[in-house]
Amino acid sequence: MEPEAINRALAAFSKQEVKRVIAEGIASPNYERYVNGVPGATEDAVKAPGPIVYEFVNWPLVINAALDELKNRSPRKSGRFASSFIVIVARRLVVTDFTKLRGDAEIIITNFQPYVRKAEVGFLGIPAQRLFYGTARVMGSRFRGLFTFESKFLNVPAGIHAVMPYRLKGDGTIRLAVQNRRSSAFRSGRDTLKSKAGQQLTYPSIIINPVS
């Protein structure tokens, strides 16, 4: 194959692949393109072997997809819970503009309502682990190889949000006990645990990291 034909084939393949990943929802339509190291050059300017490099601004796509999934799985009584999710970067700052995030940032999504644990463990009319754990599994499958999604209960320090962290009142809240032999509650035949009054709430969350 002649050099010009190789260049055309490489350009056509790159255009086709970038359209595919955008159409499949695994890459953002916002990206920067580098052709033979030249920023902004078109694919048709490539000289084999290239490369043609696309740097996708994927955080808005990924975060909004996770938020949409969480909202769809949320209790729907008033809509207050579904509107209370927050996005935290660097474990200390709430962000709303996802286009400015570093490519290697770690993102946490949680909900500031004090009854968020009840939602995750199945006491607000939705199945246990449907909300954060279920969303993390769905997102992990969709963005496999690009981002990791971990569901975890986290301590949230003061200063991140006005109503966080919440401290338990009265007799505390009930939560599901770990169901394996390492759990003393499980070994004693109990499937729930009661938290102590005054104890700081740990928040069910999703931790998102890009795959390096």
Kinemage of the C-alpha trace (Angstrom):
@kinemage 1
@onewidth
@group {chain A} dominant
@subgroup {mainchain}
@vectorlist {calphas} color= white
{ca met a 1} P 0.000 0.000 0.000
{ca glu a 2} L 1.274 3.463 -0.916
{ca pro a 3} L 2.112 5.911 1.901
{ca glu a 4} L -0.795 8.242 1.051
{ca ala a 5} L -3.216 5.320 1.056
{ca ile a 6} L -1.924 4.255 4.470
{ca asn a 7} L -2.414 7.805 5.766
{ca arg a 8} L -6.005 7.881 4.462
{ca ala a 9} L -6.772 4.487 5.988
{ca leu a 10} L -5.352 5.550 9.361
{ca ala a 11} L -7.393 8.772 9.306
{ca ala a 12} L -10.591 6.933 8.361
{ca phe a 13} L -10.099 4.332 11.083
{ca ser a 14} L -9.501 7.003 13.739
{ca lys a 15} L -12.637 8.929 12.743
{ca gln a 16} L -14.689 5.751 12.837
{ca glu a 17} L -13.406 4.731 16.268
{ca val a 18} L -13.952 8.124 17.892
{ca lys a 19} L -17.538 8.167 16.582
{ca arg a 20} L -18.081 4.664 17.941
{ca val a 21} L -16.927 5.320 21.513
{ca ile a 22} L -18.960 8.537 21.666
{ca ala a 23} L -22.076 6.802 20.290
{ca glu a 24} L -21.687 3.977 22.832
{ca gly a 25} L -21.573 6.501 25.681
{ca ile a 26} L -18.150 5.484 26.958
{ca ala a 27} L -16.382 8.677 25.859
{ca ser a 28} L -17.370 12.321 25.884
{ca pro a 29} L -18.017 14.297 22.686
{ca asn a 30} L -15.691 16.904 24.202
{ca tyr a 31} L -12.070 16.165 23.387
{ca glu a 32} L -8.809 17.576 22.116
{ca arg a 33} L -7.073 15.975 19.157
{ca tyr a 34} L -3.344 15.693 18.481
{ca val a 35} L -2.116 14.497 15.097
{ca asn a 36} L 1.590 13.728 14.836
{ca gly a 37} L 1.957 15.826 17.980
{ca val a 38} L 0.184 18.866 16.489
{ca pro a 39} L -2.760 20.035 18.657
{ca gly a 40} L -5.987 20.697 16.772
{ca ala a 41} L -4.815 19.166 13.491
{ca thr a 42} L -7.366 17.100 11.587
{ca glu a 43} L -7.088 13.337 11.114
{ca asp a 44} L -6.572 13.891 7.386
{ca ala a 45} L -3.239 15.564 8.145
{ca val a 46} L -1.776 12.406 9.676
{ca lys a 47} L 1.473 10.931 8.434
{ca ala a 48} L 1.770 7.233 9.251
{ca pro a 49} L 2.478 5.829 11.720
{ca gly a 50} L 0.993 8.870 13.472
{ca pro a 51} L -0.078 8.879 16.180
{ca ile a 52} L -3.565 10.349 16.339
{ca val a 53} L -4.336 10.996 20.015
{ca tyr a 54} L -7.702 12.024 21.490
{ca glu a 55} L -7.803 13.476 24.995
{ca phe a 56} L -11.408 13.181 26.137
{ca val a 57} L -12.918 15.406 28.806
{ca asn a 58} L -14.813 12.493 30.330
{ca trp a 59} L -15.591 13.665 33.852
{ca pro a 60} L -18.891 15.411 32.958
{ca leu a 61} L -20.098 12.293 31.139
{ca val a 62} L -19.092 9.900 33.918
{ca ile a 63} L -20.275 11.965 36.882
{ca asn a 64} L -23.594 12.925 35.314
{ca ala a 65} L -24.236 9.306 34.357
{ca ala a 66} L -23.628 8.211 37.955
{ca leu a 67} L -25.817 11.005 39.329
{ca asp a 68} L -28.648 10.118 36.944
{ca glu a 69} L -28.462 6.473 37.974
{ca leu a 70} L -28.480 7.372 41.673
{ca lys a 71} L -31.463 9.674 41.224
{ca asn a 72} L -33.370 7.014 39.302
{ca arg a 73} L -32.787 4.550 42.159
{ca ser a 74} L -33.625 7.020 44.950
{ca pro a 75} L -36.745 7.101 47.146
{ca arg a 76} L -39.286 9.224 45.311
{ca lys a 77} L -41.632 10.400 48.094
{ca ser a 78} L -40.802 14.114 47.890
{ca gly a 79} L -37.812 14.355 45.561
{ca arg a 80} L -35.740 15.944 48.326
{ca phe a 81} L -33.435 12.960 48.651
{ca ala a 82} L -32.812 12.729 44.890
{ca ser a 83} L -31.794 16.394 44.814
{ca ser a 84} L -29.327 16.034 47.715
{ca phe a 85} L -26.419 14.243 46.043
{ca ile a 86} L -23.099 16.073 46.113
{ca val a 87} L -19.828 15.573 44.247
{ca ile a 88} L -16.594 15.910 46.208
{ca val a 89} L -13.085 16.229 44.798
{ca ala a 90} L -9.865 15.677 46.775
{ca arg a 91} L -12.063 14.565 49.719
{ca arg a 92} L -12.613 18.172 50.793
{ca leu a 93} L -14.305 20.305 48.105
{ca val a 94} L -17.829 20.131 46.672
{ca val a 95} L -17.828 20.799 42.921
{ca thr a 96} L -20.596 21.501 40.406
{ca asp a 97} L -18.522 22.273 37.307
{ca phe a 98} L -17.124 18.922 36.176
{ca thr a 99} L -15.355 20.269 33.085
{ca lys a 100} L -12.480 21.728 35.120
{ca leu a 101} L -11.513 18.543 36.959
{ca arg a 102} L -8.048 17.070 36.516
{ca gly a 103} L -7.921 13.881 34.528
{ca asp a 104} L -6.358 12.015 37.475
{ca ala a 105} L -8.788 13.345 40.115
{ca glu a 106} L -10.555 11.102 42.618
{ca ile a 107} L -14.278 11.802 42.825
{ca ile a 108} L -16.685 10.943 45.636
{ca ile a 109} L -20.460 11.069 45.268
{ca thr a 110} L -22.617 10.945 48.384
{ca asn a 111} L -25.855 12.389 49.738
{ca phe a 112} L -26.030 14.895 52.587
{ca gln a 113} L -29.410 13.820 53.979
{ca pro a 114} L -29.016 12.332 57.486
{ca tyr a 115} L -31.203 9.343 56.544
{ca val a 116} L -29.000 8.314 53.612
{ca arg a 117} L -27.825 5.176 55.439
{ca lys a 118} L -31.433 4.040 55.799
{ca ala a 119} L -31.831 4.263 52.036
{ca glu a 120} L -28.740 2.140 51.415
{ca val a 121} L -29.644 -0.597 53.891
{ca gly a 122} L -33.244 -0.974 52.741
{ca phe a 123} L -35.339 1.003 55.242
{ca leu a 124} L -36.807 3.638 52.902
{ca gly a 125} L -38.853 1.486 50.584
{ca ile a 126} L -36.032 0.448 48.232
{ca pro a 127} L -34.056 -2.807 48.409
{ca ala a 128} L -30.839 -2.909 50.434
{ca gln a 129} L -27.705 -1.986 48.473
{ca arg a 130} L -29.765 -0.897 45.472
{ca leu a 131} L -28.691 2.726 45.694
{ca phe a 132} L -24.915 3.256 45.965
{ca tyr a 133} L -23.719 -0.334 45.653
{ca gly a 134} L -26.061 -1.033 42.743
{ca thr a 135} L -25.117 2.170 40.946
{ca ala a 136} L -21.405 1.451 41.375
{ca arg a 137} L -21.853 -1.972 39.761
{ca val a 138} L -23.813 -0.571 36.808
{ca met a 139} L -21.316 2.240 36.224
{ca gly a 140} L -18.362 -0.108 36.615
{ca ser a 141} L -19.774 -2.289 33.865
{ca arg a 142} L -20.494 0.645 31.556
{ca phe a 143} L -17.059 2.250 31.960
{ca arg a 144} L -15.010 -0.930 32.429
{ca gly a 145} L -11.353 -0.354 31.655
{ca leu a 146} L -11.740 3.434 31.885
{ca phe a 147} L -12.912 4.158 35.443
{ca thr a 148} L -13.305 2.210 38.674
{ca phe a 149} L -16.349 2.602 40.938
{ca glu a 150} L -16.210 1.552 44.590
{ca ser a 151} L -19.150 1.659 46.991
{ca lys a 152} L -18.074 2.432 50.549
{ca phe a 153} L -19.261 4.028 53.825
{ca leu a 154} L -17.094 7.087 54.498
{ca asn a 155} L -16.500 9.568 57.297
{ca val a 156} L -17.137 13.068 55.965
{ca pro a 157} L -15.188 15.800 57.794
{ca ala a 158} L -16.717 19.097 58.879
{ca gly a 159} L -16.546 21.923 56.359
{ca ile a 160} L -17.608 20.004 53.258
{ca his a 161} L -21.331 20.695 53.650
{ca ala a 162} L -23.345 22.703 56.175
{ca val a 163} L -25.274 19.676 57.508
{ca met a 164} L -22.380 17.223 57.445
{ca pro a 165} L -21.305 15.319 59.405
{ca tyr a 166} L -24.519 14.366 61.164
{ca arg a 167} L -24.386 12.905 64.671
{ca leu a 168} L -26.896 10.247 65.607
{ca lys a 169} L -29.598 11.156 68.113
{ca gly a 170} L -31.868 9.183 70.410
{ca asp a 171} L -31.247 5.456 70.309
{ca gly a 172} L -29.301 5.576 67.059
{ca thr a 173} L -30.147 3.998 63.736
{ca ile a 174} L -30.380 0.395 62.644
{ca arg a 175} L -28.109 -0.945 59.929
{ca leu a 176} L -27.477 -4.302 58.333
{ca ala a 177} L -24.718 -6.411 59.850
{ca val a 178} L -22.064 -7.955 57.620
{ca gln a 179} L -23.300 -11.421 56.745
{ca asn a 180} L -20.221 -13.594 57.041
{ca arg a 181} L -18.395 -15.544 59.756
{ca arg a 182} L -16.124 -12.631 60.570
{ca ser a 183} L -19.085 -10.644 61.908
{ca ser a 184} L -19.897 -11.214 65.601
{ca ala a 185} L -23.491 -10.163 64.903
{ca phe a 186} L -23.790 -12.804 62.195
{ca arg a 187} L -22.268 -15.487 64.431
{ca ser a 188} L -24.776 -14.631 67.151
{ca gly a 189} L -27.695 -14.881 64.738
{ca arg a 190} L -28.345 -11.128 64.339
{ca asp a 191} L -28.682 -9.465 60.945
{ca thr a 192} L -28.832 -5.837 62.148
{ca leu a 193} L -26.751 -3.529 64.345
{ca lys a 194} L -27.802 -0.413 66.250
{ca ser a 195} L -25.526 2.638 66.231
{ca lys a 196} L -24.914 4.592 69.436
{ca ala a 197} L -26.355 8.047 70.033
{ca gly a 198} L -23.799 10.791 69.375
{ca gln a 199} L -21.892 8.633 66.923
{ca gln a 200} L -20.891 10.408 63.720
{ca leu a 201} L -22.757 9.159 60.677
{ca thr a 202} L -20.757 7.404 57.992
{ca tyr a 203} L -22.107 8.148 54.537
{ca pro a 204} L -22.647 5.567 51.794
{ca ser a 205} L -20.675 6.846 48.830
{ca ile a 206} L -19.277 6.007 45.424
{ca ile a 207} L -15.564 6.571 44.882
{ca ile a 208} L -14.587 7.045 41.228
{ca asn a 209} L -11.036 6.845 39.906
{ca pro a 210} L -9.725 6.837 36.340
{ca val a 211} L -7.849 3.725 35.266
{ca ser a 212} L -4.217 4.708 34.767
